[in-house]
Amino acid sequence: MKTLIVYDISSTKLRSKVAEILKDWGLTRIQLSAFIGELTPQERNDLAEYLKRLPLSERDKIDIFPICIKDLKLHMRIVKGSIKHGEP
Amino acid sequence: MKTLIVYDISSTKLRSKVAEILKDWGLTRIQLSAFIGELTPQERNDLAEYLKRLPLSERDKIDIFPICIKDLKLHMRIVKGSIKHGEP
């Protein structure tokens, strides 16, 4: 299932590390702190366990959103002067 | 339908303005640049049209993800030392 991962991480070093991990897991960056990609339920849980062990600060957050294809088709991206519809 | 909105906006002033707009539309902040809330399809489109008119720079992006309740129940939030399951 496609999975969106967005994060708020205060440490620049840790933020880069998370980005590297998500790339290693085959996810694609769609924003500075947002990645999307195909993960099985098992992979999702394994990745969450892996990320949980990182030295997150009290205020850091990583949100994992599985999103079905039907919903992804409703996605909209707003950029300068236009709206793009469909899967990111 | 619950809708997740995440954004990459370079201008601090504009970033704050978008946050204010999303709050005005009844969305709840879950991360610095991520909000979630209930929007009808019409509200989603109206909000997208409204945001499109903002003075976004070339690299700014706002992503709108409608997410059904079934998927939201699979959401996971990773914070320092723990994983929380369920709707954000």
Backbone of each chain as nested JSON, in Angstrom:
{
  "chains": [
    {"id": "A", "residues": [
      {"number": 1, "name": "MET", "atoms": {"N": [0.848, -1.182, 0.0], "CA": [0.0, 0.0, 0.0], "C": [0.896, 1.25, 0.0]}},
      {"number": 2, "name": "LYS", "atoms": {"N": [0.465, 2.256, -0.775], "CA": [1.311, 3.47, -0.757], "C": [1.284, 4.052, 0.66]}},
      {"number": 3, "name": "THR", "atoms": {"N": [2.419, 4.547, 1.08], "CA": [2.523, 5.085, 2.434], "C": [3.217, 6.435, 2.391]}},
      {"number": 4, "name": "LEU", "atoms": {"N": [2.548, 7.428, 3.014], "CA": [3.112, 8.77, 3.108], "C": [3.763, 8.906, 4.48]}},
      {"number": 5, "name": "ILE", "atoms": {"N": [4.986, 9.399, 4.511], "CA": [5.66, 9.617, 5.789], "C": [6.07, 11.087, 5.867]}},
      {"number": 6, "name": "VAL", "atoms": {"N": [5.586, 11.765, 6.883], "CA": [5.938, 13.173, 7.087], "C": [6.539, 13.329, 8.479]}},
      {"number": 7, "name": "TYR", "atoms": {"N": [7.497, 14.224, 8.606], "CA": [8.172, 14.314, 9.912], "C": [8.586, 15.742, 10.27]}},
      {"number": 8, "name": "ASP", "atoms": {"N": [8.59, 15.967, 11.562], "CA": [9.085, 17.209, 12.178], "C": [10.25, 16.781, 13.051]}},
      {"number": 9, "name": "ILE", "atoms": {"N": [11.447, 17.08, 12.666], "CA": [12.624, 16.676, 13.437], "C": [13.552, 17.89, 13.569]}},
      {"number": 10, "name": "SER", "atoms": {"N": [13.853, 18.24, 14.811], "CA": [14.581, 19.499, 15.044], "C": [16.046, 19.405, 14.605]}},
      {"number": 11, "name": "SER", "atoms": {"N": [16.704, 18.292, 14.848], "CA": [18.132, 18.163, 14.509], "C": [18.322, 17.975, 12.993]}},
      {"number": 12, "name": "THR", "atoms": {"N": [19.117, 18.862, 12.405], "CA": [19.383, 18.781, 10.963], "C": [20.047, 17.45, 10.621]}},
      {"number": 13, "name": "LYS", "atoms": {"N": [20.965, 17.025, 11.468], "CA": [21.707, 15.772, 11.214], "C": [20.741, 14.582, 11.224]}},
      {"number": 14, "name": "LEU", "atoms": {"N": [19.85, 14.575, 12.214], "CA": [18.908, 13.457, 12.337], "C": [17.876, 13.505, 11.208]}},
      {"number": 15, "name": "ARG", "atoms": {"N": [17.493, 14.733, 10.835], "CA": [16.539, 14.887, 9.748], "C": [17.115, 14.287, 8.455]}},
      {"number": 16, "name": "SER", "atoms": {"N": [18.387, 14.556, 8.206], "CA": [19.043, 14.008, 7.0], "C": [19.134, 12.495, 7.102]}},
      {"number": 17, "name": "LYS", "atoms": {"N": [19.399, 12.022, 8.305], "CA": [19.498, 10.56, 8.485], "C": [18.158, 9.9, 8.183]}},
      {"number": 18, "name": "VAL", "atoms": {"N": [17.066, 10.49, 8.662], "CA": [15.743, 9.924, 8.384], "C": [15.486, 9.922, 6.885]}},
      {"number": 19, "name": "ALA", "atoms": {"N": [15.862, 11.001, 6.224], "CA": [15.662, 11.076, 4.762], "C": [16.436, 9.947, 4.079]}},
      {"number": 20, "name": "GLU", "atoms": {"N": [17.662, 9.703, 4.529], "CA": [18.46, 8.623, 3.929], "C": [17.803, 7.263, 4.161]}},
      {"number": 21, "name": "ILE", "atoms": {"N": [17.321, 7.057, 5.383], "CA": [16.666, 5.784, 5.71], "C": [15.447, 5.58, 4.801]}},
      {"number": 22, "name": "LEU", "atoms": {"N": [14.637, 6.626, 4.646], "CA": [13.417, 6.483, 3.833], "C": [13.773, 6.226, 2.376]}},
      {"number": 23, "name": "LYS", "atoms": {"N": [14.821, 6.864, 1.904], "CA": [15.272, 6.58, 0.522], "C": [15.731, 5.125, 0.426]}},
      {"number": 24, "name": "ASP", "atoms": {"N": [16.493, 4.679, 1.444], "CA": [16.97, 3.282, 1.429], "C": [15.799, 2.299, 1.395]}},
      {"number": 25, "name": "TRP", "atoms": {"N": [14.679, 2.711, 1.999], "CA": [13.511, 1.804, 2.025], "C": [12.661, 1.96, 0.748]}},
      {"number": 26, "name": "GLY", "atoms": {"N": [13.203, 2.731, -0.192], "CA": [12.552, 2.815, -1.499], "C": [11.476, 3.875, -1.613]}},
      {"number": 27, "name": "LEU", "atoms": {"N": [11.447, 4.78, -0.639], "CA": [10.421, 5.823, -0.702], "C": [10.952, 7.0, -1.523]}},
      {"number": 28, "name": "THR", "atoms": {"N": [10.04, 7.798, -2.068], "CA": [10.393, 8.937, -2.91], "C": [10.061, 10.234, -2.176]}},
      {"number": 29, "name": "ARG", "atoms": {"N": [11.002, 11.182, -2.229], "CA": [10.76, 12.469, -1.55], "C": [9.802, 13.308, -2.376]}},
      {"number": 30, "name": "ILE", "atoms": {"N": [8.74, 13.824, -1.717], "CA": [7.815, 14.728, -2.415], "C": [7.857, 16.123, -1.824]}},
      {"number": 31, "name": "GLN", "atoms": {"N": [8.383, 16.246, -0.614], "CA": [8.624, 17.547, 0.006], "C": [9.887, 17.4, 0.848]}},
      {"number": 32, "name": "LEU", "atoms": {"N": [10.367, 18.512, 1.408], "CA": [11.59, 18.426, 2.229], "C": [11.449, 17.372, 3.32]}},
      {"number": 33, "name": "SER", "atoms": {"N": [10.272, 17.348, 3.971], "CA": [10.098, 16.379, 5.072], "C": [8.911, 15.465, 4.82]}},
      {"number": 34, "name": "ALA", "atoms": {"N": [8.771, 15.05, 3.598], "CA": [7.662, 14.145, 3.248], "C": [8.102, 13.186, 2.146]}},
      {"number": 35, "name": "PHE", "atoms": {"N": [7.865, 11.906, 2.379], "CA": [8.218, 10.868, 1.418], "C": [6.998, 9.985, 1.182]}},
      {"number": 36, "name": "ILE", "atoms": {"N": [6.989, 9.336, 0.019], "CA": [5.885, 8.419, -0.264], "C": [6.44, 7.209, -1.012]}},
      {"number": 37, "name": "GLY", "atoms": {"N": [5.814, 6.031, -0.758], "CA": [6.264, 4.836, -1.461], "C": [5.464, 3.631, -1.038]}},
      {"number": 38, "name": "GLU", "atoms": {"N": [5.693, 2.538, -1.767], "CA": [4.963, 1.286, -1.528], "C": [5.615, 0.52, -0.372]}},
      {"number": 39, "name": "LEU", "atoms": {"N": [4.789, 0.187, 0.626], "CA": [5.278, -0.63, 1.757], "C": [4.206, -1.666, 2.095]}},
      {"number": 40, "name": "THR", "atoms": {"N": [4.635, -2.878, 2.381], "CA": [3.694, -3.875, 2.887], "C": [3.422, -3.56, 4.358]}},
      {"number": 41, "name": "PRO", "atoms": {"N": [2.348, -4.104, 4.939], "CA": [2.113, -3.895, 6.366], "C": [3.32, -4.295, 7.222]}},
      {"number": 42, "name": "GLN", "atoms": {"N": [3.96, -5.386, 6.862], "CA": [5.137, -5.836, 7.616], "C": [6.281, -4.819, 7.511]}},
      {"number": 43, "name": "GLU", "atoms": {"N": [6.503, -4.33, 6.286], "CA": [7.56, -3.33, 6.087], "C": [7.247, -2.058, 6.869]}},
      {"number": 44, "name": "ARG", "atoms": {"N": [5.966, -1.685, 6.866], "CA": [5.549, -0.482, 7.595], "C": [5.901, -0.615, 9.077]}},
      {"number": 45, "name": "ASN", "atoms": {"N": [5.547, -1.778, 9.643], "CA": [5.828, -1.987, 11.064], "C": [7.321, -2.064, 11.347]}},
      {"number": 46, "name": "ASP", "atoms": {"N": [8.037, -2.761, 10.468], "CA": [9.486, -2.878, 10.666], "C": [10.143, -1.498, 10.6]}},
      {"number": 47, "name": "LEU", "atoms": {"N": [9.702, -0.678, 9.626], "CA": [10.267, 0.676, 9.482], "C": [9.946, 1.513, 10.712]}},
      {"number": 48, "name": "ALA", "atoms": {"N": [8.724, 1.382, 11.215], "CA": [8.341, 2.154, 12.41], "C": [9.21, 1.754, 13.607]}},
      {"number": 49, "name": "GLU", "atoms": {"N": [9.418, 0.45, 13.763], "CA": [10.277, -0.018, 14.858], "C": [11.697, 0.527, 14.721]}},
      {"number": 50, "name": "TYR", "atoms": {"N": [12.16, 0.553, 13.481], "CA": [13.522, 1.047, 13.196], "C": [13.623, 2.541, 13.536]}},
      {"number": 51, "name": "LEU", "atoms": {"N": [12.631, 3.301, 13.079], "CA": [12.653, 4.754, 13.311], "C": [12.474, 5.08, 14.798]}},
      {"number": 52, "name": "LYS", "atoms": {"N": [11.728, 4.229, 15.487], "CA": [11.489, 4.453, 16.916], "C": [12.797, 4.443, 17.707]}},
      {"number": 53, "name": "ARG", "atoms": {"N": [13.765, 3.709, 17.205], "CA": [15.045, 3.582, 17.946], "C": [15.979, 4.769, 17.71]}},
      {"number": 54, "name": "LEU", "atoms": {"N": [15.604, 5.664, 16.818], "CA": [16.463, 6.823, 16.561], "C": [16.43, 7.768, 17.771]}},
      {"number": 55, "name": "PRO", "atoms": {"N": [17.48, 8.595, 17.947], "CA": [17.541, 9.502, 19.112], "C": [16.627, 10.732, 18.922]}},
      {"number": 56, "name": "LEU", "atoms": {"N": [15.318, 10.487, 18.83], "CA": [14.381, 11.599, 18.632], "C": [14.341, 12.464, 19.888]}},
      {"number": 57, "name": "SER", "atoms": {"N": [14.119, 13.79, 19.674], "CA": [13.948, 14.66, 20.838], "C": [12.481, 14.6, 21.264]}},
      {"number": 58, "name": "GLU", "atoms": {"N": [12.193, 15.237, 22.409], "CA": [10.832, 15.187, 22.956], "C": [9.781, 15.678, 21.949]}},
      {"number": 59, "name": "ARG", "atoms": {"N": [10.183, 16.694, 21.136], "CA": [9.169, 17.334, 20.276], "C": [9.169, 16.774, 18.852]}},
      {"number": 60, "name": "ASP", "atoms": {"N": [10.107, 15.851, 18.567], "CA": [10.158, 15.292, 17.201], "C": [8.97, 14.363, 16.968]}},
      {"number": 61, "name": "LYS", "atoms": {"N": [8.495, 14.33, 15.697], "CA": [7.354, 13.447, 15.369], "C": [7.559, 12.904, 13.951]}},
      {"number": 62, "name": "ILE", "atoms": {"N": [7.243, 11.642, 13.784], "CA": [7.221, 11.04, 12.453], "C": [5.844, 10.416, 12.286]}},
      {"number": 63, "name": "ASP", "atoms": {"N": [5.105, 10.873, 11.269], "CA": [3.765, 10.332, 11.036], "C": [3.767, 9.449, 9.794]}},
      {"number": 64, "name": "ILE", "atoms": {"N": [3.193, 8.273, 9.926], "CA": [3.132, 7.289, 8.843], "C": [1.672, 7.111, 8.442]}},
      {"number": 65, "name": "PHE", "atoms": {"N": [1.364, 7.48, 7.187], "CA": [-0.02, 7.414, 6.701], "C": [-0.126, 6.441, 5.517]}},
      {"number": 66, "name": "PRO", "atoms": {"N": [-0.609, 5.218, 5.731], "CA": [-0.934, 4.398, 4.564], "C": [-2.127, 5.024, 3.838]}},
      {"number": 67, "name": "ILE", "atoms": {"N": [-2.073, 5.103, 2.517], "CA": [-3.161, 5.732, 1.765], "C": [-3.493, 4.851, 0.563]}},
      {"number": 68, "name": "CYS", "atoms": {"N": [-4.759, 4.434, 0.467], "CA": [-5.164, 3.542, -0.624], "C": [-5.179, 4.303, -1.95]}},
      {"number": 69, "name": "ILE", "atoms": {"N": [-5.125, 3.558, -3.033], "CA": [-5.003, 4.161, -4.364], "C": [-6.225, 5.035, -4.67]}},
      {"number": 70, "name": "LYS", "atoms": {"N": [-7.389, 4.606, -4.188], "CA": [-8.627, 5.369, -4.429], "C": [-8.488, 6.785, -3.84]}},
      {"number": 71, "name": "ASP", "atoms": {"N": [-7.937, 6.852, -2.626], "CA": [-7.756, 8.16, -1.995], "C": [-6.646, 8.942, -2.695]}},
      {"number": 72, "name": "LEU", "atoms": {"N": [-5.577, 8.255, -3.062], "CA": [-4.44, 8.953, -3.683], "C": [-4.845, 9.646, -4.978]}},
      {"number": 73, "name": "LYS", "atoms": {"N": [-5.855, 9.084, -5.63], "CA": [-6.309, 9.713, -6.883], "C": [-6.976, 11.06, -6.625]}},
      {"number": 74, "name": "LEU", "atoms": {"N": [-7.372, 11.296, -5.373], "CA": [-8.005, 12.579, -5.013], "C": [-6.966, 13.61, -4.595]}},
      {"number": 75, "name": "HIS", "atoms": {"N": [-5.709, 13.187, -4.556], "CA": [-4.627, 14.087, -4.108], "C": [-4.543, 15.321, -5.01]}},
      {"number": 76, "name": "MET", "atoms": {"N": [-4.245, 16.43, -4.394], "CA": [-4.008, 17.65, -5.179], "C": [-2.689, 18.269, -4.732]}},
      {"number": 77, "name": "ARG", "atoms": {"N": [-1.95, 18.764, -5.713], "CA": [-0.718, 19.503, -5.375], "C": [-0.863, 20.915, -5.915]}},
      {"number": 78, "name": "ILE", "atoms": {"N": [-0.674, 21.868, -4.985], "CA": [-0.736, 23.285, -5.364], "C": [0.685, 23.801, -5.47]}},
      {"number": 79, "name": "VAL", "atoms": {"N": [0.989, 24.338, -6.637], "CA": [2.28, 25.001, -6.861], "C": [1.952, 26.381, -7.402]}},
      {"number": 80, "name": "LYS", "atoms": {"N": [2.953, 27.174, -7.664], "CA": [2.781, 28.563, -8.117], "C": [1.79, 28.636, -9.278]}},
      {"number": 81, "name": "GLY", "atoms": {"N": [0.577, 29.095, -8.982], "CA": [-0.401, 29.368, -10.035], "C": [-1.143, 28.166, -10.587]}},
      {"number": 82, "name": "SER", "atoms": {"N": [-0.93, 26.975, -10.048], "CA": [-1.703, 25.845, -10.6], "C": [-1.956, 24.747, -9.575]}},
      {"number": 83, "name": "ILE", "atoms": {"N": [-2.965, 23.935, -9.887], "CA": [-3.323, 22.79, -9.05], "C": [-3.178, 21.539, -9.901]}},
      {"number": 84, "name": "LYS", "atoms": {"N": [-2.401, 20.58, -9.414], "CA": [-2.247, 19.321, -10.145], "C": [-3.045, 18.258, -9.395]}},
      {"number": 85, "name": "HIS", "atoms": {"N": [-3.808, 17.488, -10.14], "CA": [-4.664, 16.463, -9.549], "C": [-4.07, 15.081, -9.797]}},
      {"number": 86, "name": "GLY", "atoms": {"N": [-4.297, 14.155, -8.85], "CA": [-3.877, 12.772, -9.07], "C": [-2.746, 12.36, -8.156]}},
      {"number": 87, "name": "GLU", "atoms": {"N": [-2.322, 11.104, -8.314], "CA": [-1.252, 10.573, -7.469], "C": [-0.01, 11.423, -7.465]}},
      {"number": 88, "name": "PRO", "atoms": {"N": [0.604, 11.597, -6.312], "CA": [1.842, 12.401, -6.28], "C": [2.971, 11.671, -7.008]}}
    ]},
    {"id": "B", "residues": [
      {"number": 1, "name": "MET", "atoms": {"N": [-14.699, 14.074, 4.352], "CA": [-13.581, 13.13, 4.432], "C": [-12.386, 13.824, 5.104]}},
      {"number": 2, "name": "LYS", "atoms": {"N": [-11.714, 13.05, 5.963], "CA": [-10.544, 13.689, 6.615], "C": [-9.518, 14.012, 5.519]}},
      {"number": 3, "name": "THR", "atoms": {"N": [-8.889, 15.16, 5.674], "CA": [-7.93, 15.607, 4.673], "C": [-6.654, 16.067, 5.352]}},
      {"number": 4, "name": "LEU", "atoms": {"N": [-5.52, 15.51, 4.889], "CA": [-4.208, 15.895, 5.415], "C": [-3.599, 16.907, 4.446]}},
      {"number": 5, "name": "ILE", "atoms": {"N": [-3.121, 18.012, 4.99], "CA": [-2.471, 19.015, 4.141], "C": [-1.048, 19.234, 4.658]}},
      {"number": 6, "name": "VAL", "atoms": {"N": [-0.091, 19.01, 3.805], "CA": [1.318, 19.223, 4.171], "C": [1.937, 20.192, 3.17]}},
      {"number": 7, "name": "TYR", "atoms": {"N": [2.853, 21.014, 3.653], "CA": [3.379, 22.04, 2.744], "C": [4.85, 22.353, 3.02]}},
      {"number": 8, "name": "ASP", "atoms": {"N": [5.509, 22.731, 1.937], "CA": [6.895, 23.225, 1.924], "C": [6.807, 24.646, 1.408]}},
      {"number": 9, "name": "ILE", "atoms": {"N": [6.969, 25.611, 2.256], "CA": [6.88, 27.013, 1.825], "C": [8.086, 27.77, 2.383]}},
      {"number": 10, "name": "SER", "atoms": {"N": [8.831, 28.415, 1.485], "CA": [10.109, 29.001, 1.898], "C": [9.921, 30.262, 2.744]}},
      {"number": 11, "name": "SER", "atoms": {"N": [8.935, 31.094, 2.411], "CA": [8.745, 32.359, 3.152], "C": [8.074, 32.091, 4.5]}},
      {"number": 12, "name": "THR", "atoms": {"N": [8.727, 32.546, 5.568], "CA": [8.165, 32.363, 6.916], "C": [6.809, 33.039, 7.03]}},
      {"number": 13, "name": "LYS", "atoms": {"N": [6.71, 34.234, 6.448], "CA": [5.466, 35.018, 6.532], "C": [4.325, 34.258, 5.84]}},
      {"number": 14, "name": "LEU", "atoms": {"N": [4.637, 33.739, 4.658], "CA": [3.602, 33.028, 3.895], "C": [3.259, 31.696, 4.573]}},
      {"number": 15, "name": "ARG", "atoms": {"N": [4.274, 31.059, 5.144], "CA": [4.04, 29.799, 5.852], "C": [3.059, 30.026, 7.016]}},
      {"number": 16, "name": "SER", "atoms": {"N": [3.251, 31.125, 7.742], "CA": [2.345, 31.446, 8.853], "C": [0.953, 31.753, 8.333]}},
      {"number": 17, "name": "LYS", "atoms": {"N": [0.906, 32.441, 7.21], "CA": [-0.398, 32.782, 6.631], "C": [-1.158, 31.499, 6.26]}},
      {"number": 18, "name": "VAL", "atoms": {"N": [-0.457, 30.54, 5.638], "CA": [-1.119, 29.279, 5.267], "C": [-1.62, 28.575, 6.524]}},
      {"number": 19, "name": "ALA", "atoms": {"N": [-0.814, 28.592, 7.577], "CA": [-1.236, 27.946, 8.829], "C": [-2.519, 28.609, 9.344]}},
      {"number": 20, "name": "GLU", "atoms": {"N": [-2.57, 29.926, 9.291], "CA": [-3.767, 30.635, 9.74], "C": [-4.985, 30.268, 8.895]}},
      {"number": 21, "name": "ILE", "atoms": {"N": [-4.788, 30.214, 7.589], "CA": [-5.886, 29.857, 6.684], "C": [-6.402, 28.455, 7.025]}},
      {"number": 22, "name": "LEU", "atoms": {"N": [-5.478, 27.517, 7.214], "CA": [-5.912, 26.13, 7.483], "C": [-6.64, 26.046, 8.826]}},
      {"number": 23, "name": "LYS", "atoms": {"N": [-6.171, 26.809, 9.789], "CA": [-6.906, 26.858, 11.083], "C": [-8.303, 27.442, 10.875]}},
      {"number": 24, "name": "ASP", "atoms": {"N": [-8.358, 28.518, 10.087], "CA": [-9.672, 29.146, 9.818], "C": [-10.637, 28.158, 9.158]}},
      {"number": 25, "name": "TRP", "atoms": {"N": [-10.08, 27.243, 8.371], "CA": [-10.937, 26.271, 7.682], "C": [-11.234, 25.052, 8.584]}},
      {"number": 26, "name": "GLY", "atoms": {"N": [-10.801, 25.174, 9.847], "CA": [-11.179, 24.145, 10.811], "C": [-10.239, 22.956, 10.892]}},
      {"number": 27, "name": "LEU", "atoms": {"N": [-9.048, 23.114, 10.29], "CA": [-8.112, 21.994, 10.339], "C": [-7.262, 22.084, 11.606]}},
      {"number": 28, "name": "THR", "atoms": {"N": [-6.725, 20.959, 12.024], "CA": [-5.922, 20.887, 13.243], "C": [-4.466, 20.627, 12.885]}},
      {"number": 29, "name": "ARG", "atoms": {"N": [-3.572, 21.381, 13.543], "CA": [-2.135, 21.199, 13.264], "C": [-1.633, 19.928, 13.926]}},
      {"number": 30, "name": "ILE", "atoms": {"N": [-0.957, 19.056, 13.144], "CA": [-0.356, 17.848, 13.719], "C": [1.158, 17.886, 13.647]}},
      {"number": 31, "name": "GLN", "atoms": {"N": [1.684, 18.724, 12.786], "CA": [3.118, 18.982, 12.714], "C": [3.286, 20.453, 12.342]}},
      {"number": 32, "name": "LEU", "atoms": {"N": [4.527, 20.939, 12.348], "CA": [4.758, 22.352, 12.002], "C": [4.118, 22.703, 10.661]}},
      {"number": 33, "name": "SER", "atoms": {"N": [4.296, 21.802, 9.676], "CA": [3.752, 22.1, 8.345], "C": [2.778, 21.023, 7.892]}},
      {"number": 34, "name": "ALA", "atoms": {"N": [1.979, 20.569, 8.813], "CA": [0.988, 19.535, 8.47], "C": [-0.268, 19.727, 9.311]}},
      {"number": 35, "name": "PHE", "atoms": {"N": [-1.411, 19.739, 8.614], "CA": [-2.709, 19.914, 9.267], "C": [-3.643, 18.806, 8.802]}},
      {"number": 36, "name": "ILE", "atoms": {"N": [-4.639, 18.512, 9.629], "CA": [-5.625, 17.511, 9.23], "C": [-7.004, 17.956, 9.704]}},
      {"number": 37, "name": "GLY", "atoms": {"N": [-8.031, 17.603, 8.918], "CA": [-9.386, 17.973, 9.329], "C": [-10.397, 17.504, 8.314]}},
      {"number": 38, "name": "GLU", "atoms": {"N": [-11.658, 17.639, 8.691], "CA": [-12.773, 17.181, 7.855], "C": [-13.104, 18.244, 6.81]}},
      {"number": 39, "name": "LEU", "atoms": {"N": [-13.097, 17.833, 5.52], "CA": [-13.474, 18.745, 4.436], "C": [-14.358, 17.97, 3.453]}},
      {"number": 40, "name": "THR", "atoms": {"N": [-15.404, 18.624, 2.964], "CA": [-16.189, 18.022, 1.887], "C": [-15.4, 18.174, 0.585]}},
      {"number": 41, "name": "PRO", "atoms": {"N": [-15.752, 17.424, -0.467], "CA": [-15.078, 17.606, -1.749], "C": [-15.146, 19.061, -2.236]}},
      {"number": 42, "name": "GLN", "atoms": {"N": [-16.284, 19.701, -2.036], "CA": [-16.418, 21.097, -2.465], "C": [-15.471, 22.0, -1.665]}},
      {"number": 43, "name": "GLU", "atoms": {"N": [-15.428, 21.778, -0.353], "CA": [-14.531, 22.587, 0.484], "C": [-13.076, 22.362, 0.081]}},
      {"number": 44, "name": "ARG", "atoms": {"N": [-12.76, 21.108, -0.227], "CA": [-11.384, 20.781, -0.645], "C": [-11.017, 21.592, -1.889]}},
      {"number": 45, "name": "ASN", "atoms": {"N": [-11.921, 21.588, -2.868], "CA": [-11.641, 22.313, -4.111], "C": [-11.59, 23.824, -3.89]}},
      {"number": 46, "name": "ASP", "atoms": {"N": [-12.532, 24.321, -3.084], "CA": [-12.536, 25.765, -2.805], "C": [-11.243, 26.177, -2.095]}},
      {"number": 47, "name": "LEU", "atoms": {"N": [-10.799, 25.352, -1.136], "CA": [-9.561, 25.654, -0.399], "C": [-8.361, 25.615, -1.346]}},
      {"number": 48, "name": "ALA", "atoms": {"N": [-8.358, 24.659, -2.234], "CA": [-7.235, 24.553, -3.193], "C": [-7.193, 25.788, -4.092]}},
      {"number": 49, "name": "GLU", "atoms": {"N": [-8.355, 26.214, -4.548], "CA": [-8.411, 27.414, -5.399], "C": [-7.926, 28.64, -4.623]}},
      {"number": 50, "name": "TYR", "atoms": {"N": [-8.298, 28.695, -3.36], "CA": [-7.905, 29.823, -2.502], "C": [-6.388, 29.832, -2.313]}},
      {"number": 51, "name": "LEU", "atoms": {"N": [-5.836, 28.655, -1.999], "CA": [-4.39, 28.558, -1.75], "C": [-3.592, 28.814, -3.03]}},
      {"number": 52, "name": "LYS", "atoms": {"N": [-4.174, 28.434, -4.15], "CA": [-3.492, 28.617, -5.444], "C": [-3.207, 30.089, -5.713]}},
      {"number": 53, "name": "ARG", "atoms": {"N": [-4.055, 30.957, -5.179], "CA": [-3.908, 32.406, -5.45], "C": [-2.856, 33.059, -4.551]}},
      {"number": 54, "name": "LEU", "atoms": {"N": [-2.305, 32.314, -3.602], "CA": [-1.274, 32.875, -2.739], "C": [0.02, 33.098, -3.542]}},
      {"number": 55, "name": "PRO", "atoms": {"N": [0.875, 34.032, -3.081], "CA": [2.118, 34.335, -3.831], "C": [3.19, 33.264, -3.581]}},
      {"number": 56, "name": "LEU", "atoms": {"N": [2.904, 32.026, -4.011], "CA": [3.869, 30.942, -3.803], "C": [5.108, 31.17, -4.664]}},
      {"number": 57, "name": "SER", "atoms": {"N": [6.277, 30.74, -4.147], "CA": [7.488, 30.821, -4.975], "C": [7.536, 29.568, -5.846]}},
      {"number": 58, "name": "GLU", "atoms": {"N": [8.531, 29.569, -6.775], "CA": [8.638, 28.455, -7.722], "C": [8.73, 27.104, -7.003]}},
      {"number": 59, "name": "ARG", "atoms": {"N": [9.426, 27.094, -5.854], "CA": [9.702, 25.776, -5.222], "C": [8.708, 25.413, -4.119]}},
      {"number": 60, "name": "ASP", "atoms": {"N": [7.766, 26.333, -3.851], "CA": [6.789, 26.036, -2.788], "C": [5.801, 24.969, -3.261]}},
      {"number": 61, "name": "LYS", "atoms": {"N": [5.344, 24.139, -2.3], "CA": [4.379, 23.076, -2.654], "C": [3.398, 22.91, -1.492]}},
      {"number": 62, "name": "ILE", "atoms": {"N": [2.152, 22.703, -1.841], "CA": [1.147, 22.356, -0.841], "C": [0.472, 21.086, -1.34]}},
      {"number": 63, "name": "ASP", "atoms": {"N": [0.528, 20.021, -0.534], "CA": [-0.085, 18.757, -0.942], "C": [-1.333, 18.482, -0.1]}},
      {"number": 64, "name": "ILE", "atoms": {"N": [-2.401, 18.135, -0.781], "CA": [-3.687, 17.869, -0.134], "C": [-4.023, 16.388, -0.317]}},
      {"number": 65, "name": "PHE", "atoms": {"N": [-4.105, 15.678, 0.793], "CA": [-4.361, 14.233, 0.755], "C": [-5.668, 13.886, 1.488]}},
      {"number": 66, "name": "PRO", "atoms": {"N": [-6.761, 13.67, 0.744], "CA": [-7.929, 13.11, 1.421], "C": [-7.599, 11.68, 1.862]}},
      {"number": 67, "name": "ILE", "atoms": {"N": [-7.971, 11.307, 3.073], "CA": [-7.668, 9.961, 3.579], "C": [-8.901, 9.382, 4.272]}},
      {"number": 68, "name": "CYS", "atoms": {"N": [-9.343, 8.219, 3.798], "CA": [-10.565, 7.634, 4.371], "C": [-10.286, 7.109, 5.779]}},
      {"number": 69, "name": "ILE", "atoms": {"N": [-11.345, 6.913, 6.515], "CA": [-11.225, 6.542, 7.925], "C": [-10.543, 5.186, 8.071]}},
      {"number": 70, "name": "LYS", "atoms": {"N": [-10.801, 4.289, 7.102], "CA": [-10.199, 2.955, 7.142], "C": [-8.651, 3.079, 7.1]}},
      {"number": 71, "name": "ASP", "atoms": {"N": [-8.171, 3.954, 6.236], "CA": [-6.721, 4.153, 6.138], "C": [-6.19, 4.88, 7.366]}},
      {"number": 72, "name": "LEU", "atoms": {"N": [-6.943, 5.862, 7.843], "CA": [-6.469, 6.647, 8.993], "C": [-6.257, 5.779, 10.229]}},
      {"number": 73, "name": "LYS", "atoms": {"N": [-7.024, 4.707, 10.288], "CA": [-6.868, 3.811, 11.439], "C": [-5.529, 3.078, 11.411]}},
      {"number": 74, "name": "LEU", "atoms": {"N": [-4.88, 3.077, 10.225], "CA": [-3.567, 2.416, 10.092], "C": [-2.436, 3.385, 10.395]}},
      {"number": 75, "name": "HIS", "atoms": {"N": [-2.803, 4.65, 10.644], "CA": [-1.781, 5.683, 10.89], "C": [-0.927, 5.323, 12.109]}},
      {"number": 76, "name": "MET", "atoms": {"N": [0.329, 5.65, 11.998], "CA": [1.223, 5.467, 13.153], "C": [1.976, 6.773, 13.398]}},
      {"number": 77, "name": "ARG", "atoms": {"N": [2.143, 7.115, 14.635], "CA": [2.979, 8.28, 14.998], "C": [4.129, 7.788, 15.862]}},
      {"number": 78, "name": "ILE", "atoms": {"N": [5.343, 8.118, 15.403], "CA": [6.555, 7.759, 16.149], "C": [7.029, 9.01, 16.877]}},
      {"number": 79, "name": "VAL", "atoms": {"N": [7.135, 8.865, 18.173], "CA": [7.726, 9.923, 18.995], "C": [8.849, 9.263, 19.799]}},
      {"number": 80, "name": "LYS", "atoms": {"N": [9.505, 10.04, 20.609], "CA": [10.661, 9.545, 21.378], "C": [10.308, 8.253, 22.111]}},
      {"number": 81, "name": "GLY", "atoms": {"N": [10.826, 7.132, 21.594], "CA": [10.702, 5.857, 22.291], "C": [9.37, 5.137, 22.162]}},
      {"number": 82, "name": "SER", "atoms": {"N": [8.434, 5.668, 21.369], "CA": [7.179, 4.916, 21.26], "C": [6.483, 5.128, 19.921]}},
      {"number": 83, "name": "ILE", "atoms": {"N": [5.606, 4.18, 19.608], "CA": [4.791, 4.24, 18.39], "C": [3.336, 4.27, 18.821]}},
      {"number": 84, "name": "LYS", "atoms": {"N": [2.615, 5.288, 18.363], "CA": [1.184, 5.37, 18.674], "C": [0.41, 4.984, 17.427]}},
      {"number": 85, "name": "HIS", "atoms": {"N": [-0.586, 4.136, 17.597], "CA": [-1.368, 3.647, 16.456], "C": [-2.738, 4.315, 16.459]}},
      {"number": 86, "name": "GLY", "atoms": {"N": [-3.302, 4.524, 15.248], "CA": [-4.665, 5.034, 15.155], "C": [-4.723, 6.434, 14.603]}},
      {"number": 87, "name": "GLU", "atoms": {"N": [-5.931, 6.943, 14.482], "CA": [-6.132, 8.269, 13.915], "C": [-5.311, 9.343, 14.607]}},
      {"number": 88, "name": "PRO", "atoms": {"N": [-4.74, 10.243, 13.83], "CA": [-3.943, 11.316, 14.453], "C": [-4.847, 12.247, 15.277]}}
    ]}
  ]
}
